[in-house]
Amino acid sequence: MFASLRYAGWQDRAGHYLRGLMLDGRRKSIQPMAARLRGPHEQALNHFVTNSPWDVTPVRRRIAERMNEALDDAA
């Protein structure tokens, strides 16, 4: 999913952020998500979300490809 993210740690942080969004919990801001996750430091996760200048196009393209694979043709 995140193969286009080339800098050290970005793929891991992207995966952690995605997991954080999907976990139970009312607050989806960085601090509560980092507290629920095991692994990312809050500051590293915050930096990834707010300051990382990565191109979203390849990630969105891969998400669309995965959704097309997962959905039934009738959908």
C-alpha positions as a printed NumPy array, in Angstrom:
array([[  0.   ,   0.   ,   0.   ],
       [  2.735,   2.443,   0.942],
       [  5.587,   1.29 ,  -1.303],
       [  5.871,   4.776,  -2.826],
       [  6.923,   6.234,   0.535],
       [ 10.701,   6.097,   0.284],
       [ 12.03 ,   7.852,   3.393],
       [ 13.076,   5.842,   6.418],
       [ 10.164,   5.127,   8.715],
       [  7.428,   6.611,   6.516],
       [  5.924,   3.258,   5.559],
       [  5.77 ,   2.204,   9.21 ],
       [  4.282,   5.524,  10.286],
       [  1.702,   5.39 ,   7.497],
       [  0.665,   1.91 ,   8.63 ],
       [  0.454,   3.018,  12.253],
       [ -1.628,   6.057,  11.317],
       [ -4.001,   3.937,   9.244],
       [ -4.375,   1.442,  12.117],
       [ -4.987,   4.321,  14.511],
       [ -7.814,   5.604,  12.354],
       [ -9.446,   2.172,  12.309],
       [ -9.084,   1.372,  16.024],
       [-11.877,   1.932,  18.51 ],
       [-11.759,   5.271,  20.19 ],
       [-13.697,   8.444,  19.835],
       [-10.758,  10.765,  19.377],
       [ -8.815,  10.359,  16.157],
       [ -6.22 ,  13.04 ,  16.826],
       [ -2.558,  12.07 ,  17.04 ],
       [ -2.109,  11.992,  20.823],
       [ -4.957,   9.538,  21.602],
       [ -4.108,   7.383,  18.581],
       [ -0.436,   7.159,  19.561],
       [ -1.497,   6.152,  23.078],
       [ -3.617,   3.286,  21.7  ],
       [ -0.94 ,   2.075,  19.285],
       [  2.147,   0.115,  20.195],
       [  5.13 ,   1.368,  18.319],
       [  5.081,   4.909,  17.038],
       [  6.25 ,   7.782,  19.161],
       [  3.613,  10.538,  19.25 ],
       [  6.04 ,  13.126,  17.893],
       [  7.071,  10.912,  14.95 ],
       [  3.442,  10.18 ,  14.072],
       [  2.558,  13.866,  14.338],
       [  5.473,  14.824,  12.096],
       [  4.43 ,  12.254,   9.5  ],
       [  0.852,  13.571,   9.38 ],
       [  1.587,  17.292,   9.479],
       [  5.002,  17.821,   7.866],
       [  5.802,  14.99 ,   5.457],
       [  5.855,  16.223,   1.852],
       [  4.996,  12.887,   0.237],
       [  2.96 ,  12.586,  -2.935],
       [ -0.525,  11.231,  -2.211],
       [ -1.197,  10.175,  -5.823],
       [  0.574,   6.763,  -5.749],
       [ -0.983,   5.897,  -2.386],
       [ -4.478,   6.831,  -3.576],
       [ -3.916,   4.865,  -6.787],
       [ -2.924,   1.751,  -4.808],
       [ -5.932,   2.111,  -2.503],
       [ -8.215,   2.341,  -5.551],
       [ -6.585,  -0.749,  -7.074],
       [ -7.061,  -2.722,  -3.848],
       [-10.698,  -1.648,  -3.593],
       [-11.348,  -2.694,  -7.197],
       [ -9.84 ,  -6.108,  -6.425],
       [-11.917,  -6.503,  -3.274],
       [-15.293,  -5.357,  -4.59 ],
       [-17.64 ,  -7.615,  -6.473],
       [-18.29 ,  -6.628, -10.093],
       [-21.947,  -6.091,  -9.229],
       [-21.064,  -3.379,  -6.73 ]])
